[in-house]
Amino acid sequence: MIRWLWPLAIALLFCTGCGTSDVPIRSSDPVASVSIDPERDTLQPSDAILLRGVPRNSRGQALADRSLQWTSASPSIVHVSPEGIVSALAPGVAQVVATAEGRTASATITVVPLKWVPSECATPRPGWIWCDDFEQDRLDKYSEYEGRESFLRTPRIGYGGTPGMRAVFVRDQVGAGVLHVHFGKVPAPDFRPVDAGTEAYRDVYWRVFVRYAPNWIGGSAAKMSRAQSLGPHWAQAMIAHVWAPSEPLDRLAIEPASGVGFSGRLLTTEYNDFPNLAFGSRAWSRTPIFDGRHVGKWYCVEARARLNDPGRSNGVFELWIDDRPEARLSGLGWIGSYKEYGINAVYLENYWNDGAPQVQSRDFDNFIVSSQRIGCR
């Protein structure tokens, strides 16, 4: 059985479109009914959702300080915790029942077979530069791995119940760990490229499965991943950010940045040389994967960064979620006429600029970098 380590959430934090009648009142009124939100949902095995159960009086007002008991009519299909977190175990249809003072309500949970392959690295496809499905411990292959207390390879928490990487934020924590992979032509051997270290890649795709805890609040946690062109002293010629550093909190954004001037000269002299980095416009995803109806489920997030031809503004930055096109930026003059290095780094990052609002976690699995489109299957 998959056991969720995430803490209890306050259910109404996730209530979409709740009115004043959903603010619980203190009353001696008996429970006349119970509502559940959502009343139905579809999950894959290893997905989870937080059901919001609300006891109500005869006037439909939400009642405070009333306990709910949760049960699953099909415990082999879904498991439900005392807090209403439903964990999908196997394909099928299950009813989850909430009971308060003898009044009940139920939600229908349909569990479908896994959509994607849980373990991929044993059968790499053309173009793949790096693959980590976390079935094996490959952490020493990364050029940098930080967060050995908060970002851990963990059994049974990956996609389909396989091993994965779990990042756990405590309240107000900013950094919960990173994985950095370098490849292609790099400025120095200590970058430790995972390939021959010679090719200047100008078109790179990277994909990762990601799941946020079903009680997650606060948006994306700011940073998720980025592709970069790194030169001497870690100077960044370009950055392709996949993150959500500001409003709206429920969606991912892609945001390009350039460290190269119009003459093709590298302006940055070190990592995060912000005075010499120019940020482009953001494009936001359409799917709100961080709102209360979407967290707890696995998503396949893929991005592409194609550098511009020297002296032309024809670079491209694209984002897919579950193989659906979600955001695109074109006409980018990312690196001007600079051609000393191509894209040579992709980072997975757990860095929350403002700090986490509570103890909560997110999981990564099936991390791939490729010179060709990867897709989810």
N, C-alpha and C positions, 0 to 999 in steps of 0.2 A: 504494500500500500504506500502511495506517495504521501509523505507527511509534510505539511507546509510549516515553515518556521516563522512566518510573518506574524507580527503582533496584531492585536485587535484594533479594528478601525471604528470610528464613529460613523454609523451608517449614513446619517443624513448629510455628511460631507459630500457624498456622491449622488445625492438625489437631484436628478436633472429636472428642472422646471417645477420644483416644489414651491407651493404657495404657503401662506401663513398658517393654513390648517395643518401643515406638516411640521410645524414647530411644536414639539411635544409639550403638553400642558400637564401640570400636577393636578390630579383630580381623583376623587374616590369613585368615579363612575366605573361600572363594570365594563369589561371588554365586550364589545358587540360584534366586532369583526377584526380581521387581520388582512393587511395588504402586503404584497410582495412585489418588489421591483428588482430585476425584470421578471415578468411572469413566464418568459420562455427565452432560451438561448441555445446556441449551438457551439459545442466545444470539440477540441481534439484531445485525445489522451495526453495528460500532463498540462493541459490548460486548467485554469481555475478562475472562478468569479466570486465576488462577494455579493450575496443576496441581501437586500435591504428589507427586513421585515418590520412592519409598523402595526402595533395594536391600536385600535380605534374605539371610541365610544359610539353611541347611537347617532350622534351628530356628525360623525366622520372625523372628529378631531383626534390627532395623534396623542397617545397617552404616555407620559413619562414614567419611569421606574416600574415598568412591567417586563417581566422576564419572558423570553421566547425559548421554546425548545425546538430544535431542528432534527428532523429525521429524514433518511433516504429510504424510499420504498425499494430501491434496487442498489444495495451497497456494493455489488460487484461492478456496477457501471459508474456510479459516482459515490464519493465519500463527502459527507458534510460535517463541518466542525461545529462546536458549540456557538461559534460566532457567526455562522452562516456562510463560511467559505466552502464553496462546492468545488471539489477536485475531481476532474474527469479521469477515469481509470481504464475503461474499455468501451468499444462501440455499443450503442444501444440507446434506448429512450428510458428516462427515469423521472419519477416524480419526487420532488423535495418538498417536505411539508413543514410549515412553521405553525406552532401551537402556542396560544396564550389564553389561559383561563378557559380551556375547553373549546375555544374558537380556533379555526384552522384556515390556512390558505396554502395553495400549492403552486409550485413552479415546474414547468416541463423543461427538462434538460436533455437535449439530443446530443449524443457523443458520436461523431463520425470518425472513420479511420484516419490515421495520420496522412496529411496531404503530401508531405515531403519525406525525403530519405533521412533517417536519424544519423546515420554514420556514412560518410562519403569518402574519406581520405584514402581508403583502400583501393578505390577505383577512380583515380584522378582523370580529369578530362583535358583535352587540348587547351593550351593557354594558361592553365593554372600555374601560378607562381608559388603560392603558399596555401596550404590547407591545414586546418586544425579543427577536428570534430571532438577533441578532448577525450576520445576513447583511449588514447595513450597520453602519457605525460610528456608534452613537448615544450614545457615552459622554459627549459634551458636553451631552446633554439631561438627564443625571442632576444632581440638585442637589448631590450629593457623590459623587466617585469617588476612592477612596484605594487605594494599593497599585500604583502604576504600574510597580514593579519586580517584583512578585510576583503580581499579579492582572491578567492580560492577555487581551485578545481575541486568539484564536489560531486560525489556519486548521486545518481538518480534525480538530479535537479535539471538536467538538460532536456532537450527536445525528445519527447517520447519516453522519458524516464532514463535516458542515458546520462553519462557524466557531462558536466558543463561547468562554466565559470560563474560563480555567484559573487556579486559585489554587495556588501552590507554597509549601508550608511547608518551612523548613529546621529542623533539630533545635533544639528549645527556643523556636522562634518562636511568639509569641502572636498578633500581628495580621498577616494576609496580604492585607488589602484588603477594601473594601466598595463596594457600589452602593446609593445612597439615592435613591428616587423619592418626590416629594411631589405631592399632587393635592388637589382640592377646596378648601374654605375654609381658608386658612392665616393665621397671625398677621402675616406681613410679606412683602413682595415677594421678599426674598432667599431665601425657601424655594423659589422657582422652580417652581411647580406645572406639571405637564405638560398640564393641562387648563385650563379657563377660571378655575379657582381660586375658585369661588363656592359650589359645592354642599357641604353638610354630609352626607357619606356615613355612614350608620349600619349598613350591611351590605356588607362587602367580602370578596372572594375573591382569593387570590393563588396562583399556581402556577408551579413551576419544574421543569425536568428537571435531575436531579443524578446524577453518577456519581463514585464514589470509586475511586481507583487499585486495581488488583487485588492489590497488596501492602500495602494500607492496614492499619494497626493503630491501636488507641487509642480506638476509638469514633467519635463523630460529629464531633469537633473542636469540641464544645460548641455554638457559635452557628451557626445556619444562616439563619433569617429571622425577621422580626417585623413586625407591623402596629401602628400607634400612632395615638393622638390627641395632637397636639402643640399647645401653647398658647404664649403669650408666653415669651420666654427659653428656648424648647425644653422647657418644663415638660410632663411626660407625664401626661395624664389617664387613659390606659389603655395597656397593652401586651399584645399577643398573641404570645407567644414560641413559635416552632417551633425546638426545640433539644434537646440532651440533655446537661445540665450535670453529671450524676452517674450512678450505677448505675441500671439495667443499661446497659452501654456499647454494646450492639448495637442499641438501639432509639431512635426519635425520641420526643420528648415535646412535648405542648402545655401551656403554663403561662400563665395569665392574671395580670395585675398591675393594680392600680388606684392612681391618685394623687388620688382624690377622696374627700372625707369624706361622712358621712351627710347633711350639710346641703346637699350639692351644690356645695360650695366646693372649688375646685382647691387642693390642699394642697402639691403639688410646686412648686418655684420655679425649677428648672433641670433639665437632663438628668441622668438617673441620680441623682436626689435620693432615695437609698435610705431615709433615715429616714422619708420621707413616702410611700413606696411599700408597698402591701400585696400580697403574693403569694398567689395562690390555690393550690388543689390541682393536681397534675400528673396528666395521663392519658397513658399510654404506648401507642405503636403496637404492633400485633401482629406485624408483619413485621420480623425482625432484619436490617435492610438494611446493618448495619455489620459483621456477622460474616464469617468467611473464605469462606463459601459464597455470599455476596451481593455483596460489594464487587466492583467492576469492571463492574457492569451499570448501565444507565440506569434510573432510577426517576422517575416522574411524581409529584411531591409537591404536593398542593393543600391549602390551609387556608382556613377561613372564620371571620371574627369578626363577629358581629352584636351591636351594642350593646343594652343594656337600654332599655326605655321609661322615661322620667323617673319616678323614684321607685319603680320595680318591679325585681325580681330575675328577669328573663326573658331575659338575654343568653345567647348561644350561642357556643361555640368548637368547631370541628370539623376533623378531619384525614382526608385520603384519600391512599392510596398506590396508584398504578396504577388509579385509579377505585374502589378498594375502601375502604369505611369502616374506619378504623383506630382512631380515638379521638374521644371527644365529651365535652364539659362543657356543662352547661346550668344554668339557675337563677342566672346570674351577674348581680350588681348592679354591673357594671363601672364605670359613671360616675355612679351615683346619679341625682340630678336635674340634673346638669351638662349643658348643651346649647349651650355657646358654640361648640365645634368638634366635628366628627365625626371619623371615621377619615381621616387625611390624609397618612399615610406608610406605605410598606412598604420594608424594608431587606433586602438580601442581605448576609450578613456572614461573614467568615472570621476569627473571633476565638476562639482556643483559650486558655482561662483558664490552664491549667497548662503550656502550651507543647507543641509537637509532639514526639513521641517519636523521630522519624526524618525524613529527607527524603521527602516524599510529597505527592501532589496530589489535588485534586478539581476537577470540571468542572461548569459550569452552562450551561444552554441554555433557550431558549423561556420567557422570564420574562414573565408576564402578570399584570396587576392588573385586576379587573373588579367591577362591581356585581351580576353574575349568575354562577351556577355556570359554570365554565370546562370542566372535564373534560380528558381527555388526548388526545382525537382531534380 
